[in-house]
């Protein structure tokens, strides 16, 4: 009768029967233990199961076990069978340390993260239980590359209500983070891309890697300048809260950019990375609402929930849905479904709204404390871009200290900061400053981080 491999024992041994089956089994077991393939404490199959697996007599396997137990390689544990003896098994080799891997700083005020200690774990767990209890089997299969219909429907309602986006579910593509969203667009749209200057250095790298040229799009106190796109085929904007300056795109410039897209056939890519967080006035609606046939709206859960969820979305003009969906299919086929369904449930039960409102209040208090602390203890610096978002731009005075000096002091104090220079394509002769992420520290770590920042800014050389 042929062997049923579906029920075979999960133990791989290279048994060389030359010289006898028992001797071959003993050599195979010693080699597996010596190389660490059988780790300390590993339970071995019963003699009955292993003899059936190898086609050996049960007495042969028992004798091999007894011999290795006598040598100290194995131990017989009453009620638990035979296991690898921990004393003689080699300790696993330590993983090599990554060269120059940065150690976690004592204080972290770099931008880009929400306070991860406030992740709504209880609400996420409740939604996960509801999803798993009612999810159809196809939730575990690959589906529409645009994403789960449940999440696209939930996003359609939420984005229309909260951000003023014209979001037909059929025109939404769910991506694995905004970085992937931008990469998909860079592969689909013709170049060059006009990108804000200063702007996000990582996003520039994504576009450059796609082989798309970049046209600098200067930014001032009213946001990006609309006369600059020139021959660009697309313009990447952060209208609600420009990164890193914090400026809000002026209404006249919003209209000018929309007119540019209509007149030239260009595409605006709206990065609404922290549009939910507005503190001193009603949130500014998305630019997409002014020209939905010419604006790609990009949103993400990275700032509202956590970046590791890898959940983002694009609301696309009709003519871009098919090419972007195909690019997504070829990139990774499909963003994992369970997270999509859980987020859809959070939105549908309004737990997402409640979390955003609580976060908005928390971050406004942090913003206020940052501004008040720097005004009192480091009045020589200027803080701007604080009407919204999760970061502030702290400009250094012309008389110093400069960015290099501040970064040296910060490193000595165990304080992680982000210099403004990294955001310029050409930093020579540019204003100097710091992009301070006041949402990053967890809980009680925020005030000590502010103390460290003030000490760094006011230290005497």
C-alpha positions as CSV (number, residue, x, y, z in Angstrom):
1,X,0.0,0.0,0.0
2,X,1.6,3.4,-1.0
3,X,2.6,5.7,1.9
4,X,0.2,8.5,2.8
5,X,2.5,11.5,2.9
6,X,-0.2,13.8,4.0
7,X,0.0,12.2,7.5
8,X,3.8,11.9,7.7
9,X,5.9,13.0,10.7
10,X,7.3,16.5,10.4
11,X,10.9,15.6,11.1
12,X,13.5,15.8,8.3
13,X,16.4,13.3,8.8
14,X,19.0,12.3,6.2
15,X,19.5,8.6,7.2
16,X,22.3,6.8,5.5
17,X,21.7,3.1,6.1
18,X,25.1,2.0,5.1
19,X,26.6,0.3,8.1
20,X,23.2,-0.5,9.5
21,X,19.9,1.3,10.0
22,X,20.4,1.9,13.7
23,X,23.9,3.5,13.2
24,X,22.6,5.6,10.3
25,X,19.7,6.9,12.4
26,X,22.1,7.7,15.3
27,X,24.4,9.7,12.9
28,X,21.5,11.6,11.4
29,X,20.1,12.6,14.9
30,X,23.6,13.6,16.1
31,X,24.1,15.8,13.0
32,X,20.7,17.5,13.4
33,X,21.4,18.3,17.0
34,X,25.0,19.4,16.5
35,X,24.0,21.8,13.7
36,X,21.2,23.3,15.7
37,X,18.4,22.0,13.4
38,X,17.0,20.2,16.4
39,X,17.0,23.0,19.0
40,X,17.2,22.4,22.8
41,X,13.9,21.1,24.1
42,X,12.6,19.9,20.7
43,X,10.2,17.0,21.1
44,X,11.0,14.0,18.9
45,X,8.4,11.8,17.4
46,X,7.4,8.7,19.3
47,X,9.3,5.5,18.4
48,X,6.1,4.1,16.9
49,X,5.6,7.2,14.7
50,X,9.2,7.5,13.6
51,X,9.6,3.8,12.8
52,X,6.5,3.9,10.6
53,X,7.8,7.0,8.9
54,X,11.2,5.5,8.1
55,X,10.1,2.0,7.5
56,X,12.4,0.7,10.3
57,X,11.6,-1.7,13.1
58,X,10.3,0.0,16.2
59,X,13.1,-1.7,18.2
60,X,15.7,0.0,15.9
61,X,14.4,3.4,16.6
62,X,14.1,2.7,20.4
63,X,17.7,1.5,20.5
64,X,18.9,4.7,18.6
65,X,17.0,6.9,21.1
66,X,18.5,4.9,24.0
67,X,22.0,5.3,22.7
68,X,21.7,9.1,22.2
69,X,20.1,9.4,25.6
70,X,23.1,7.6,27.1
71,X,25.4,10.0,25.4
72,X,23.5,12.9,26.8
73,X,22.0,14.2,23.5
74,X,18.4,13.2,24.4
75,X,16.4,13.0,27.5
76,X,13.2,11.1,28.2
77,X,10.7,13.3,30.0
78,X,7.9,11.4,31.7
79,X,4.6,12.3,30.1
80,X,6.3,14.3,27.4
81,X,8.2,11.7,25.4
82,X,11.8,12.2,24.2
83,X,13.3,15.7,23.8
84,X,16.7,17.2,22.8
85,X,18.8,17.7,25.9
86,X,19.3,21.5,26.4
87,X,22.8,21.2,28.0
88,X,24.6,19.7,25.0
89,X,22.7,21.5,22.2
90,X,24.8,24.4,20.8
91,X,23.5,27.9,21.6
92,X,22.1,29.5,18.5
93,X,24.5,31.9,16.9
94,X,23.7,35.6,17.5
95,X,22.4,37.5,14.5
96,X,25.0,39.8,13.1
97,X,24.4,43.4,14.0
98,X,23.5,45.6,11.1
99,X,26.4,48.0,10.5
100,X,25.7,51.5,11.6
101,X,22.2,50.6,12.8
102,X,21.0,53.6,14.8
103,X,20.1,52.9,18.5
104,X,16.8,54.2,19.8
105,X,17.2,57.8,21.0
106,X,16.3,58.8,24.6
107,X,14.1,61.5,23.1
108,X,12.5,61.6,19.7
109,X,11.0,64.7,18.0
110,X,11.3,63.6,14.4
111,X,8.2,64.1,12.3
112,X,6.1,61.4,10.6
113,X,4.6,59.4,13.5
114,X,1.5,59.7,15.6
115,X,1.7,58.8,19.3
116,X,1.7,55.0,18.9
117,X,0.8,54.5,22.5
118,X,-2.7,55.8,21.8
119,X,-3.5,53.3,19.0
120,X,-7.2,52.3,19.6
121,X,-6.4,48.7,20.5
122,X,-9.7,48.0,22.2
123,X,-11.8,49.4,19.2
124,X,-9.5,47.6,16.7
125,X,-10.0,44.3,18.6
126,X,-13.8,44.7,18.7
127,X,-13.9,45.4,15.0
128,X,-11.5,42.5,14.3
129,X,-13.8,40.1,16.2
130,X,-16.9,41.4,14.3
131,X,-15.1,41.0,11.0
132,X,-13.8,37.5,11.6
133,X,-17.2,36.4,12.9
134,X,-19.0,37.5,9.8
135,X,-16.4,37.5,7.0
136,X,-17.0,35.2,4.0
137,X,-14.3,32.7,3.1
138,X,-13.1,34.8,0.2
139,X,-11.7,37.4,2.6
140,X,-8.6,35.1,2.7
141,X,-8.2,35.1,-1.1
142,X,-6.8,37.7,-3.5
143,X,-9.6,40.0,-4.8
144,X,-10.1,43.2,-6.7
145,X,-6.7,45.0,-6.9
146,X,-8.6,48.2,-6.1
147,X,-9.3,46.8,-2.6
148,X,-12.2,45.4,-0.6
149,X,-15.6,46.9,-1.6
150,X,-16.5,47.3,2.0
151,X,-13.6,49.6,2.7
152,X,-14.1,51.5,-0.6
153,X,-17.7,52.1,0.3
154,X,-16.8,53.2,3.9
155,X,-14.1,55.6,2.6
156,X,-16.5,57.0,0.1
157,X,-18.9,58.1,2.8
158,X,-16.2,59.3,5.2
159,X,-14.1,61.3,2.7
160,X,-17.2,63.0,1.4
161,X,-18.4,63.9,4.9
162,X,-15.1,64.8,6.5
163,X,-12.8,66.0,3.7
164,X,-15.2,67.2,0.9
165,X,-14.0,64.6,-1.5
166,X,-16.0,63.4,-4.5
167,X,-15.3,59.7,-3.8
168,X,-17.2,57.2,-5.9
169,X,-16.3,53.8,-4.5
170,X,-15.6,52.6,-8.1
171,X,-12.8,55.3,-8.4
172,X,-11.0,54.3,-5.1
173,X,-7.9,52.2,-5.1
174,X,-6.6,50.9,-1.7
175,X,-2.8,50.8,-1.5
176,X,-0.2,49.6,1.0
177,X,0.8,53.0,2.2
178,X,1.1,56.4,0.6
179,X,4.6,55.6,-0.6
180,X,3.1,52.8,-2.8
181,X,0.4,55.2,-3.9
182,X,2.9,57.7,-5.2
183,X,5.0,55.0,-6.8
184,X,2.0,53.6,-8.7
185,X,1.2,57.1,-10.0
186,X,4.8,57.8,-11.0
187,X,4.7,54.6,-13.1
188,X,1.4,55.5,-14.7
189,X,1.6,59.2,-15.3
190,X,3.9,60.8,-17.8
191,X,6.6,63.1,-16.3
192,X,8.0,65.3,-15.2
193,X,6.4,65.8,-11.8
194,X,6.4,69.3,-10.2
195,X,7.2,68.8,-6.5
196,X,7.2,71.2,-3.7
197,X,10.5,72.9,-2.7
198,X,11.1,72.3,0.2
199,X,9.3,69.0,0.2
200,X,9.4,65.4,1.4
201,X,12.8,63.9,0.4
202,X,11.5,60.4,0.5
203,X,8.7,61.2,-1.9
204,X,11.2,62.8,-4.3
205,X,13.2,59.6,-4.1
206,X,10.2,57.5,-5.0
207,X,9.5,59.6,-8.1
208,X,13.1,59.7,-9.1
209,X,13.4,55.9,-8.8
210,X,10.5,55.6,-11.3
211,X,12.6,57.5,-13.8
212,X,10.3,60.6,-13.7
213,X,11.9,64.0,-13.8
214,X,11.2,66.5,-11.1
215,X,10.5,70.3,-11.5
216,X,10.9,72.3,-8.3
217,X,7.7,73.9,-7.1
218,X,8.7,76.9,-4.9
219,X,6.8,77.3,-1.6
220,X,6.2,80.5,0.4
221,X,3.8,81.5,3.2
222,X,0.8,81.0,0.9
223,X,1.8,77.5,-0.1
224,X,3.1,76.3,-3.5
225,X,3.3,78.8,-6.3
226,X,0.9,78.0,-9.2
227,X,2.9,79.6,-11.9
228,X,5.8,77.2,-11.5
229,X,4.6,73.8,-12.9
230,X,5.4,74.9,-16.4
231,X,5.8,71.9,-18.7
232,X,5.2,69.3,-15.8
233,X,2.6,66.7,-16.5
234,X,1.7,66.4,-12.8
235,X,2.0,68.5,-9.6
236,X,2.3,66.9,-6.2
237,X,0.8,69.1,-3.5
238,X,0.1,69.1,0.2
239,X,-2.6,71.8,0.2
240,X,-4.1,71.4,3.7
241,X,-0.7,71.5,5.5
242,X,2.4,71.9,3.4
243,X,5.2,69.6,4.3
244,X,7.5,70.8,5.9
245,X,6.6,74.5,6.0
246,X,3.1,74.0,7.4
247,X,1.6,76.6,5.1
248,X,-2.0,76.1,3.9
249,X,-2.5,76.6,0.2
250,X,-4.2,80.0,-0.3
251,X,-7.7,79.8,-2.0
252,X,-6.5,81.8,-5.0
253,X,-3.7,79.4,-5.5
254,X,-6.1,76.4,-5.2
255,X,-8.2,77.9,-8.0
256,X,-5.1,78.6,-10.0
257,X,-3.8,75.0,-9.7
258,X,-7.2,73.7,-10.6
259,X,-7.3,75.9,-13.7
260,X,-3.8,74.8,-14.7
261,X,-4.8,71.2,-14.6
262,X,-8.0,71.9,-16.7
263,X,-6.2,74.0,-19.3
264,X,-3.1,71.8,-19.7
265,X,-4.5,68.3,-19.1
266,X,-2.2,68.0,-16.2
267,X,-2.9,66.0,-13.0
268,X,-2.7,67.3,-9.5
269,X,-1.7,64.7,-6.9
270,X,-3.1,65.8,-3.5
271,X,-1.3,64.4,-0.5
272,X,-3.7,64.8,2.3
273,X,-1.5,63.2,4.9
274,X,-2.8,64.9,8.0
275,X,-5.8,66.8,6.8
276,X,-7.9,65.7,9.8
277,X,-5.8,67.6,12.2
278,X,-6.8,71.3,12.1
279,X,-6.8,73.3,15.4
280,X,-7.5,77.0,15.0
281,X,-10.3,76.9,12.4
282,X,-12.6,74.6,10.5
283,X,-10.6,72.0,8.5
284,X,-9.8,73.1,5.0
285,X,-11.6,70.8,2.5
286,X,-9.7,68.8,0.0
287,X,-8.6,70.4,-3.3
288,X,-10.0,67.4,-5.1
289,X,-13.5,68.7,-4.5
290,X,-12.8,71.7,-6.9
291,X,-11.7,69.5,-9.8
292,X,-12.4,65.8,-9.3
293,X,-11.6,65.0,-12.9
294,X,-8.1,66.4,-12.7
295,X,-7.1,65.7,-9.1
296,X,-5.9,62.5,-7.6
297,X,-6.7,62.5,-3.8
298,X,-4.3,60.5,-1.7
299,X,-5.1,59.7,2.0
300,X,-3.6,57.4,4.6
301,X,-4.2,55.8,8.0
302,X,-0.5,56.3,8.9
303,X,-1.1,59.6,10.9
304,X,-4.5,58.8,12.3
305,X,-3.8,55.2,13.3
306,X,-0.3,53.8,12.6
307,X,2.0,53.6,9.7
308,X,2.6,49.8,10.1
309,X,-1.0,49.1,9.1
310,X,0.1,50.0,5.5
311,X,-3.3,51.3,4.5
312,X,-3.8,54.2,2.2
313,X,-6.1,55.1,-0.6
314,X,-6.3,57.0,-3.9
315,X,-9.5,58.6,-5.2
316,X,-8.9,58.8,-9.0
317,X,-10.2,60.6,-12.0
318,X,-12.2,58.1,-14.1
319,X,-9.5,57.8,-16.8
320,X,-6.8,56.7,-14.3
321,X,-8.8,54.0,-12.4
322,X,-8.0,51.2,-14.8
323,X,-4.2,51.9,-15.3
324,X,-3.6,52.5,-11.6
325,X,-5.6,49.3,-10.7
326,X,-3.5,47.4,-13.2
327,X,-0.3,48.9,-11.8
328,X,-1.4,47.8,-8.3
329,X,-2.1,44.3,-9.5
330,X,1.3,44.0,-11.0
331,X,3.0,45.6,-7.9
332,X,1.6,43.2,-5.2
333,X,-1.8,42.0,-6.4
334,X,-3.7,43.1,-3.4
335,X,-3.4,44.9,-0.1
336,X,-4.2,42.5,2.8
337,X,-7.9,42.1,3.3
338,X,-8.3,41.8,7.1
339,X,-6.9,45.2,7.9
340,X,-9.2,46.7,5.2
341,X,-12.3,45.1,6.7
342,X,-11.4,46.2,10.2
343,X,-10.8,49.8,9.1
344,X,-14.1,49.7,7.2
345,X,-15.8,48.5,10.5
346,X,-14.1,51.3,12.5
347,X,-15.4,53.9,10.0
348,X,-18.9,52.4,9.9
349,X,-19.3,52.3,13.7
350,X,-17.8,55.8,14.0
351,X,-15.0,54.5,16.2
352,X,-12.6,56.0,13.7
353,X,-14.2,59.4,14.1
354,X,-14.0,59.2,17.9
355,X,-10.4,58.3,17.7
356,X,-9.6,61.2,15.4
357,X,-11.4,63.7,17.6
358,X,-9.6,62.5,20.7
359,X,-6.3,62.6,18.8
360,X,-7.0,66.1,17.5
361,X,-7.5,67.4,21.1
362,X,-4.4,65.6,22.3
363,X,-2.2,67.0,19.6
364,X,-3.5,70.5,19.9
365,X,-2.5,70.5,23.5
366,X,1.0,69.2,22.5
367,X,1.2,71.9,19.9
368,X,0.2,74.6,22.4
369,X,2.8,73.3,24.9
370,X,5.5,73.4,22.2
371,X,4.8,76.9,21.2
372,X,4.6,78.2,24.8
373,X,7.7,76.4,25.9
374,X,9.8,77.7,23.0
375,X,8.5,81.2,23.4
376,X,9.5,81.2,27.1
377,X,12.8,79.3,27.0
378,X,14.1,79.7,23.4
379,X,12.7,83.0,22.2
380,X,15.5,83.4,19.6
381,X,13.8,80.7,17.3
382,X,10.7,81.2,15.3
383,X,7.9,78.7,15.1
384,X,5.6,78.5,12.1
385,X,3.1,76.1,10.4
386,X,1.3,75.3,13.6
387,X,-2.3,75.8,12.6
388,X,-2.7,72.2,11.6
389,X,-0.9,68.8,11.4
390,X,1.5,66.9,13.6
391,X,4.7,68.9,13.2
392,X,6.0,72.5,13.4
393,X,8.8,74.2,11.6
394,X,11.3,75.8,14.0
395,X,13.4,78.3,12.1
396,X,16.9,79.0,13.5
397,X,18.2,82.6,13.8
398,X,20.7,83.9,11.2
399,X,23.2,84.4,14.0
400,X,23.3,80.8,15.0
401,X,23.3,78.1,16.1
402,X,23.1,76.6,12.7
403,X,21.7,73.2,11.8
404,X,25.0,71.4,12.1
405,X,25.6,72.7,15.6
406,X,22.1,71.9,16.7
407,X,22.3,68.4,15.4
408,X,25.7,67.8,17.1
409,X,24.2,69.0,20.4
410,X,21.1,66.9,19.9
411,X,23.2,63.8,19.3
412,X,25.1,64.3,22.5
413,X,21.8,64.8,24.4
414,X,20.2,61.6,22.9
415,X,17.6,63.8,21.1
416,X,16.5,62.8,17.6
417,X,15.7,65.7,15.4
418,X,15.0,66.3,11.7
419,X,16.9,69.2,10.0
420,X,15.2,71.3,7.4
421,X,18.2,70.9,5.0
422,X,17.1,67.4,4.1
423,X,13.9,68.8,2.5
424,X,15.6,71.0,-0.1
425,X,16.7,69.7,-3.4
426,X,19.5,72.3,-3.1
427,X,20.0,73.3,0.5
428,X,22.8,75.9,-0.3
429,X,21.9,79.3,1.0
430,X,18.5,78.2,2.3
431,X,16.9,79.1,5.6
432,X,18.0,76.8,8.4
433,X,15.6,75.1,10.9
434,X,14.2,71.9,12.4
435,X,11.0,70.0,11.5
436,X,9.7,69.1,15.0
437,X,7.2,66.2,15.3
438,X,5.3,66.9,18.4
439,X,3.1,63.9,18.0
440,X,6.0,61.4,18.0
441,X,6.8,61.0,21.7
442,X,4.7,58.5,23.6
443,X,2.7,59.8,26.6
444,X,4.8,61.1,29.4
445,X,7.9,61.2,27.2
446,X,6.7,64.5,25.6
447,X,7.7,67.0,28.3
448,X,11.2,65.5,28.8
449,X,11.7,65.7,25.0
450,X,10.7,69.4,25.0
451,X,13.2,70.0,27.9
452,X,15.9,68.3,25.8
453,X,15.0,70.5,22.8
454,X,15.2,73.7,24.8
455,X,18.5,72.7,26.3
456,X,19.9,72.0,22.8
457,X,18.7,75.3,21.4
458,X,20.0,77.4,24.3
459,X,23.3,75.6,25.0
460,X,26.4,77.8,24.9
461,X,29.2,76.7,22.6
